[in-house]
Amino acid sequence: MKSVFEFAARHVEPSLKKSLILKLLARNVDRAYIAKCLDISPSLITRYVRGERGLHDLGAISEVNSMLEDIADKIARGEICGWEAYVEVARLTMYVLYKKYACGIHYLATRDVNPSTCNICPTIFRDLFDKFPRDNYSSKP
């Protein structure tokens, strides 16, 4: 079985970034500012917009969409940028794994997990999200 972290880096994080970028563009945030805040190239933004990266619509999950909206608002208001934005995206990536929102994608991508019986991600991330529930979801210490 492939590492859940490898799966997340290949499928979950890019899909969340795509949704985040589209939300920022919808708020008329400048592409150069988005690139700076997310530490990506402007050409990568174009690839996300064209649908060449981030192939899964995790933003269709209302809870994930709400979290993406919160992150987009913080970036658009200039409250977070750079490492703070990275932390927010990384936490959301782990949360998506913890809640098993990406299990179907994992199964389709690798065919090496059974989503109905696999509890690897909830087990790995349980302590993190039990100690720090969604109410405290923030990159600020």
N, CA and C atoms as a LAMMPS dump frame, in Angstrom:
ITEM: TIMESTEP
0
ITEM: NUMBER OF ATOMS
423
ITEM: BOX BOUNDS ff ff ff
-5.0000000000000000e+02 5.0000000000000000e+02
-5.0000000000000000e+02 5.0000000000000000e+02
-5.0000000000000000e+02 5.0000000000000000e+02
ITEM: ATOMS id mol type element x y z
1 1 1 N 0.841 -1.176 0
2 1 2 C 0 0 0
3 1 3 C 0.889 1.244 0
4 2 1 N 0.497 2.235 -0.802
5 2 2 C 1.232 3.488 -0.831
6 2 3 C 0.945 4.283 0.431
7 3 1 N 1.901 5.094 0.819
8 3 2 C 1.768 5.951 1.989
9 3 3 C 0.583 6.903 1.827
10 4 1 N -0.14 7.119 2.914
11 4 2 C -1.232 8.09 2.872
12 4 3 C -0.687 9.488 2.608
13 5 1 N 0.549 9.739 3.015
14 5 2 C 1.148 11.047 2.785
15 5 3 C 1.471 11.244 1.301
16 6 1 N 1.934 10.193 0.654
17 6 2 C 2.18 10.255 -0.788
18 6 3 C 0.863 10.479 -1.528
19 7 1 N -0.169 9.745 -1.121
20 7 2 C -1.493 9.927 -1.721
21 7 3 C -1.987 11.359 -1.525
22 8 1 N -1.838 11.879 -0.315
23 8 2 C -2.299 13.237 -0.017
24 8 3 C -1.554 14.273 -0.853
25 9 1 N -0.256 14.095 -1.001
26 9 2 C 0.549 15.042 -1.776
27 9 3 C 0.205 15.001 -3.26
28 10 1 N -0.199 13.859 -3.732
29 10 2 C -0.506 13.706 -5.157
30 10 3 C -1.953 14.064 -5.494
31 11 1 N -2.874 13.814 -4.566
32 11 2 C -4.295 13.974 -4.886
33 11 3 C -5.036 14.987 -4.012
34 12 1 N -4.879 14.918 -2.712
35 12 2 C -5.7 15.734 -1.81
36 12 3 C -5.233 17.19 -1.781
37 13 1 N -3.96 17.414 -1.468
38 13 2 C -3.472 18.782 -1.368
39 13 3 C -3.643 19.569 -2.681
40 14 1 N -3.291 19.006 -3.841
41 14 2 C -3.508 19.768 -5.077
42 14 3 C -4.984 20.085 -5.33
43 15 1 N -5.871 19.18 -4.967
44 15 2 C -7.297 19.432 -5.17
45 15 3 C -7.797 20.536 -4.254
46 16 1 N -7.303 20.564 -3.027
47 16 2 C -7.668 21.647 -2.109
48 16 3 C -7.089 22.975 -2.587
49 17 1 N -5.853 22.945 -3.067
50 17 2 C -5.233 24.171 -3.575
51 17 3 C -5.996 24.714 -4.781
52 18 1 N -6.429 23.825 -5.656
53 18 2 C -7.196 24.274 -6.817
54 18 3 C -8.462 24.996 -6.366
55 19 1 N -9.192 24.395 -5.448
56 19 2 C -10.418 25.029 -4.955
57 19 3 C -10.107 26.365 -4.3
58 20 1 N -9.036 26.412 -3.529
59 20 2 C -8.646 27.646 -2.859
60 20 3 C -8.278 28.728 -3.873
61 21 1 N -7.512 28.366 -4.872
62 21 2 C -7.114 29.324 -5.908
63 21 3 C -8.335 29.865 -6.635
64 22 1 N -9.269 28.995 -6.975
65 22 2 C -10.48 29.455 -7.664
66 22 3 C -11.289 30.404 -6.779
67 23 1 N -11.335 30.136 -5.492
68 23 2 C -12.041 31.026 -4.565
69 23 3 C -11.337 32.378 -4.469
70 24 1 N -10.021 32.37 -4.448
71 24 2 C -9.268 33.619 -4.388
72 24 3 C -9.439 34.433 -5.667
73 25 1 N -9.405 33.759 -6.801
74 25 2 C -9.613 34.463 -8.069
75 25 3 C -11.022 35.049 -8.147
76 26 1 N -11.999 34.329 -7.611
77 26 2 C -13.378 34.834 -7.591
78 26 3 C -13.502 36.083 -6.712
79 27 1 N -12.593 36.232 -5.75
80 27 2 C -12.555 37.42 -4.887
81 27 3 C -11.676 38.518 -5.495
82 28 1 N -11.258 38.311 -6.734
83 28 2 C -10.411 39.272 -7.461
84 28 3 C -9.055 39.486 -6.807
85 29 1 N -8.536 38.448 -6.179
86 29 2 C -7.191 38.515 -5.616
87 29 3 C -6.203 38.349 -6.77
88 30 1 N -5.198 39.198 -6.795
89 30 2 C -4.201 39.208 -7.85
90 30 3 C -3.439 37.879 -7.911
91 31 1 N -3.214 37.375 -9.107
92 31 2 C -2.5 36.097 -9.284
93 31 3 C -1.097 36.132 -8.68
94 32 1 N -0.425 37.248 -8.799
95 32 2 C 0.931 37.354 -8.232
96 32 3 C 0.879 37.223 -6.707
97 33 1 N -0.146 37.799 -6.093
98 33 2 C -0.298 37.699 -4.641
99 33 3 C -0.634 36.26 -4.234
100 34 1 N -1.497 35.615 -5.008
101 34 2 C -1.83 34.207 -4.737
102 34 3 C -0.569 33.357 -4.822
103 35 1 N 0.204 33.561 -5.884
104 35 2 C 1.445 32.802 -6.069
105 35 3 C 2.384 33.013 -4.883
106 36 1 N 2.512 34.253 -4.436
107 36 2 C 3.379 34.56 -3.298
108 36 3 C 2.867 33.879 -2.03
109 37 1 N 1.587 34.012 -1.764
110 37 2 C 1.029 33.478 -0.515
111 37 3 C 1.048 31.958 -0.465
112 38 1 N 0.851 31.319 -1.591
113 38 2 C 0.833 29.852 -1.619
114 38 3 C 2.181 29.275 -2.025
115 39 1 N 3.157 30.149 -2.27
116 39 2 C 4.504 29.743 -2.655
117 39 3 C 4.496 28.806 -3.857
118 40 1 N 3.766 29.236 -4.884
119 40 2 C 3.71 28.495 -6.141
120 40 3 C 3.967 29.474 -7.289
121 41 1 N 4.251 28.939 -8.446
122 41 2 C 4.52 29.8 -9.598
123 41 3 C 3.207 30.26 -10.229
124 42 1 N 3.231 31.411 -10.897
125 42 2 C 2.039 31.851 -11.624
126 42 3 C 1.598 30.83 -12.682
127 43 1 N 2.558 30.136 -13.297
128 43 2 C 2.181 29.134 -14.299
129 43 3 C 1.449 27.956 -13.656
130 44 1 N 1.772 27.637 -12.404
131 44 2 C 1.049 26.571 -11.716
132 44 3 C -0.393 26.997 -11.435
133 45 1 N -0.589 28.264 -11.146
134 45 2 C -1.956 28.767 -10.978
135 45 3 C -2.744 28.528 -12.258
136 46 1 N -2.122 28.813 -13.388
137 46 2 C -2.779 28.586 -14.685
138 46 3 C -3.135 27.116 -14.862
139 47 1 N -2.251 26.227 -14.461
140 47 2 C -2.527 24.791 -14.578
141 47 3 C -3.704 24.381 -13.692
142 48 1 N -3.793 24.948 -12.496
143 48 2 C -4.936 24.67 -11.627
144 48 3 C -6.222 25.168 -12.272
145 49 1 N -6.191 26.389 -12.794
146 49 2 C -7.384 26.989 -13.401
147 49 3 C -7.836 26.194 -14.619
148 50 1 N -6.901 25.712 -15.403
149 50 2 C -7.234 24.917 -16.596
150 50 3 C -7.69 23.498 -16.263
151 51 1 N -7.553 23.097 -15.011
152 51 2 C -7.957 21.762 -14.6
153 51 3 C -6.898 20.701 -14.838
154 52 1 N -5.653 21.137 -15.024
155 52 2 C -4.558 20.195 -15.238
156 52 3 C -3.978 19.673 -13.923
157 53 1 N -4.294 20.312 -12.832
158 53 2 C -3.879 19.901 -11.48
159 53 3 C -5.099 19.975 -10.582
160 54 1 N -5.093 19.186 -9.516
161 54 2 C -6.213 19.225 -8.59
162 54 3 C -7.482 18.687 -9.214
163 55 1 N -7.471 17.413 -9.51
164 55 2 C -8.54 16.821 -10.313
165 55 3 C -9.798 16.444 -9.539
166 56 1 N -9.772 16.538 -8.213
167 56 2 C -10.902 16.087 -7.393
168 56 3 C -11.565 17.276 -6.714
169 57 1 N -12.88 17.309 -6.755
170 57 2 C -13.62 18.442 -6.201
171 57 3 C -13.978 18.198 -4.738
172 58 1 N -12.985 18.327 -3.867
173 58 2 C -13.237 18.16 -2.438
174 58 3 C -14.039 19.326 -1.877
175 59 1 N -14.059 20.436 -2.586
176 59 2 C -14.865 21.587 -2.182
177 59 3 C -16.354 21.33 -2.285
178 60 1 N -16.74 20.233 -2.93
179 60 2 C -18.151 19.866 -3.003
180 60 3 C -18.669 19.365 -1.655
181 61 1 N -17.765 19.02 -0.754
182 61 2 C -18.133 18.604 0.601
183 61 3 C -18.336 19.885 1.4
184 62 1 N -19.541 20.098 1.926
185 62 2 C -19.881 21.399 2.532
186 62 3 C -18.921 21.802 3.651
187 63 1 N -18.523 20.876 4.495
188 63 2 C -17.609 21.199 5.584
189 63 3 C -16.252 21.641 5.037
190 64 1 N -15.76 20.955 4.041
191 64 2 C -14.479 21.308 3.419
192 64 3 C -14.61 22.657 2.714
193 65 1 N -15.716 22.856 2.017
194 65 2 C -15.942 24.124 1.332
195 65 3 C -15.933 25.287 2.327
196 66 1 N -16.572 25.103 3.461
197 66 2 C -16.599 26.138 4.485
198 66 3 C -15.19 26.464 4.981
199 67 1 N -14.385 25.444 5.175
200 67 2 C -13.005 25.654 5.619
201 67 3 C -12.184 26.355 4.534
202 68 1 N -12.392 25.975 3.292
203 68 2 C -11.709 26.636 2.182
204 68 3 C -12.114 28.106 2.094
205 69 1 N -13.395 28.389 2.297
206 69 2 C -13.876 29.777 2.292
207 69 3 C -13.181 30.577 3.386
208 70 1 N -13.045 29.987 4.573
209 70 2 C -12.364 30.665 5.687
210 70 3 C -10.915 30.985 5.329
211 71 1 N -10.225 30.012 4.75
212 71 2 C -8.824 30.222 4.37
213 71 3 C -8.732 31.297 3.284
214 72 1 N -9.617 31.223 2.292
215 72 2 C -9.614 32.214 1.213
216 72 3 C -9.87 33.61 1.764
217 73 1 N -10.803 33.727 2.705
218 73 2 C -11.074 35.037 3.313
219 73 3 C -9.841 35.582 4.021
220 74 1 N -9.156 34.728 4.764
221 74 2 C -7.956 35.166 5.495
222 74 3 C -6.864 35.628 4.542
223 75 1 N -6.687 34.903 3.457
224 75 2 C -5.659 35.293 2.472
225 75 3 C -6.077 36.586 1.781
226 76 1 N -7.329 36.674 1.36
227 76 2 C -7.808 37.861 0.65
228 76 3 C -7.717 39.115 1.52
229 77 1 N -7.922 38.962 2.827
230 77 2 C -7.827 40.106 3.749
231 77 3 C -6.385 40.409 4.162
232 78 1 N -5.455 39.559 3.73
233 78 2 C -4.054 39.772 4.068
234 78 3 C -3.695 39.312 5.474
235 79 1 N -4.535 38.502 6.09
236 79 2 C -4.283 38.02 7.451
237 79 3 C -3.249 36.9 7.483
238 80 1 N -3.214 36.107 6.425
239 80 2 C -2.229 35.032 6.339
240 80 3 C -1.618 35.022 4.947
241 81 1 N -0.37 34.598 4.883
242 81 2 C 0.344 34.487 3.613
243 81 3 C 1.607 33.68 3.905
244 82 1 N 2.126 32.999 2.906
245 82 2 C 3.357 32.238 3.089
246 82 3 C 3.156 31.038 3.994
247 83 1 N 3.999 30.912 5.02
248 83 2 C 3.962 29.716 5.87
249 83 3 C 2.624 29.574 6.586
250 84 1 N 1.97 30.689 6.916
251 84 2 C 0.671 30.599 7.593
252 84 3 C -0.382 29.991 6.667
253 85 1 N -0.356 30.374 5.405
254 85 2 C -1.275 29.784 4.434
255 85 3 C -0.945 28.308 4.232
256 86 1 N 0.354 27.999 4.202
257 86 2 C 0.782 26.601 4.059
258 86 3 C 0.243 25.747 5.209
259 87 1 N 0.341 26.271 6.422
260 87 2 C -0.145 25.538 7.591
261 87 3 C -1.648 25.286 7.474
262 88 1 N -2.394 26.288 7.048
263 88 2 C -3.844 26.126 6.897
264 88 3 C -4.178 25.027 5.879
265 89 1 N -3.5 25.039 4.744
266 89 2 C -3.746 24.029 3.709
267 89 3 C -3.315 22.644 4.2
268 90 1 N -2.187 22.578 4.89
269 90 2 C -1.719 21.29 5.422
270 90 3 C -2.698 20.74 6.454
271 91 1 N -3.179 21.601 7.339
272 91 2 C -4.165 21.15 8.337
273 91 3 C -5.443 20.669 7.674
274 92 1 N -5.889 21.39 6.67
275 92 2 C -7.103 20.97 5.973
276 92 3 C -6.875 19.647 5.254
277 93 1 N -5.703 19.472 4.68
278 93 2 C -5.37 18.201 4.032
279 93 3 C -5.462 17.056 5.031
280 94 1 N -4.873 17.247 6.197
281 94 2 C -4.927 16.199 7.228
282 94 3 C -6.354 15.975 7.717
283 95 1 N -7.134 17.037 7.811
284 95 2 C -8.517 16.921 8.257
285 95 3 C -9.347 16.112 7.259
286 96 1 N -9.139 16.375 5.985
287 96 2 C -9.846 15.619 4.937
288 96 3 C -9.515 14.13 5.057
289 97 1 N -8.262 13.817 5.307
290 97 2 C -7.867 12.417 5.495
291 97 3 C -8.498 11.845 6.763
292 98 1 N -8.422 12.582 7.848
293 98 2 C -8.976 12.151 9.139
294 98 3 C -10.469 11.819 9.038
295 99 1 N -11.211 12.657 8.329
296 99 2 C -12.658 12.465 8.198
297 99 3 C -13.035 11.429 7.134
298 100 1 N -12.029 10.867 6.462
299 100 2 C -12.232 9.847 5.432
300 100 3 C -12.941 10.392 4.185
301 101 1 N -12.824 11.698 3.964
302 101 2 C -13.455 12.312 2.799
303 101 3 C -12.762 11.929 1.493
304 102 1 N -11.536 11.461 1.572
305 102 2 C -10.779 11.145 0.358
306 102 3 C -10.629 9.646 0.133
307 103 1 N -11.293 8.826 0.911
308 103 2 C -11.128 7.371 0.79
309 103 3 C -11.536 6.841 -0.583
310 104 1 N -12.619 7.357 -1.115
311 104 2 C -13.053 6.918 -2.435
312 104 3 C -12.04 7.264 -3.51
313 105 1 N -11.458 8.446 -3.405
314 105 2 C -10.414 8.864 -4.337
315 105 3 C -9.201 7.951 -4.193
316 106 1 N -8.84 7.642 -2.947
317 106 2 C -7.697 6.764 -2.694
318 106 3 C -7.939 5.398 -3.319
319 107 1 N -9.137 4.867 -3.152
320 107 2 C -9.451 3.563 -3.734
321 107 3 C -9.35 3.609 -5.261
322 108 1 N -9.928 4.629 -5.87
323 108 2 C -9.883 4.732 -7.331
324 108 3 C -8.463 4.915 -7.853
325 109 1 N -7.626 5.628 -7.086
326 109 2 C -6.26 5.901 -7.528
327 109 3 C -5.336 4.699 -7.377
328 110 1 N -5.562 3.883 -6.326
329 110 2 C -4.585 2.832 -6.044
330 110 3 C -5.164 1.42 -5.992
331 111 1 N -6.438 1.315 -5.736
332 111 2 C -7.113 0.01 -5.584
333 111 3 C -6.484 -0.846 -4.485
334 112 1 N -5.748 -0.204 -3.571
335 112 2 C -5.102 -0.992 -2.526
336 112 3 C -5.684 -0.729 -1.134
337 113 1 N -6.818 -0.056 -1.072
338 113 2 C -7.492 0.161 0.209
339 113 3 C -8.969 -0.181 0.062
340 114 1 N -9.565 -0.593 1.149
341 114 2 C -11.008 -0.799 1.195
342 114 3 C -11.575 0.318 2.057
343 115 1 N -12.22 1.32 1.453
344 115 2 C -12.694 2.472 2.221
345 115 3 C -13.621 2.123 3.383
346 116 1 N -14.354 1.046 3.27
347 116 2 C -15.293 0.721 4.341
348 116 3 C -14.606 0.124 5.57
349 117 1 N -13.417 -0.444 5.403
350 117 2 C -12.74 -1.061 6.55
351 117 3 C -11.439 -0.368 6.949
352 118 1 N -10.904 0.457 6.089
353 118 2 C -9.627 1.121 6.39
354 118 3 C -9.839 2.253 7.4
355 119 1 N -9.037 2.252 8.43
356 119 2 C -9.077 3.319 9.435
357 119 3 C -7.682 3.9 9.687
358 120 1 N -6.825 3.814 8.698
359 120 2 C -5.456 4.299 8.865
360 120 3 C -5.438 5.803 9.139
361 121 1 N -6.097 6.587 8.306
362 121 2 C -6.05 8.041 8.478
363 121 3 C -6.713 8.506 9.778
364 122 1 N -7.909 8.016 10.099
365 122 2 C -8.474 8.425 11.388
366 122 3 C -7.581 8.048 12.565
367 123 1 N -6.892 6.925 12.459
368 123 2 C -5.996 6.509 13.532
369 123 3 C -4.779 7.43 13.615
370 124 1 N -4.198 7.761 12.474
371 124 2 C -3.014 8.623 12.451
372 124 3 C -3.337 10.015 12.986
373 125 1 N -4.466 10.58 12.569
374 125 2 C -4.761 11.981 12.859
375 125 3 C -5.725 12.202 14.028
376 126 1 N -6.201 11.141 14.648
377 126 2 C -7.192 11.26 15.724
378 126 3 C -6.743 12.185 16.846
379 127 1 N -5.553 11.967 17.368
380 127 2 C -5.086 12.791 18.485
381 127 3 C -5.003 14.267 18.106
382 128 1 N -4.575 14.541 16.898
383 128 2 C -4.466 15.919 16.451
384 128 3 C -5.817 16.617 16.469
385 129 1 N -6.836 15.977 15.935
386 129 2 C -8.13 16.642 15.823
387 129 3 C -9.01 16.466 17.046
388 130 1 N -8.734 15.496 17.889
389 130 2 C -9.445 15.412 19.159
390 130 3 C -8.952 16.494 20.117
391 131 1 N -7.651 16.785 20.089
392 131 2 C -7.08 17.831 20.94
393 131 3 C -7.386 19.223 20.401
394 132 1 N -7.413 19.354 19.083
395 132 2 C -7.613 20.647 18.447
396 132 3 C -8.789 20.565 17.484
397 133 1 N -10.011 20.635 18.009
398 133 2 C -11.188 20.506 17.14
399 133 3 C -11.31 21.671 16.161
400 134 1 N -12.259 21.544 15.251
401 134 2 C -12.457 22.508 14.189
402 134 3 C -12.656 23.925 14.72
403 135 1 N -13.255 24.089 15.9
404 135 2 C -13.464 25.416 16.47
405 135 3 C -12.156 26.17 16.657
406 136 1 N -11.078 25.428 16.858
407 136 2 C -9.774 26.036 17.064
408 136 3 C -8.924 25.986 15.791
409 137 1 N -9.55 25.749 14.659
410 137 2 C -8.859 25.555 13.391
411 137 3 C -8.269 26.879 12.93
412 138 1 N -7.004 27.086 13.204
413 138 2 C -6.343 28.324 12.829
414 138 3 C -4.835 28.132 12.828
415 139 1 N -4.153 28.881 11.991
416 139 2 C -2.7 28.768 11.951
417 139 3 C -2.047 29.612 13.044
418 140 1 N -2.81 30.422 13.72
419 140 2 C -2.263 31.248 14.794
420 140 3 C -2.1 30.388 16.039
421 141 1 N -0.956 30.508 16.735
422 141 2 C -0.747 29.699 17.943
423 141 3 C -1.686 30.11 19.076
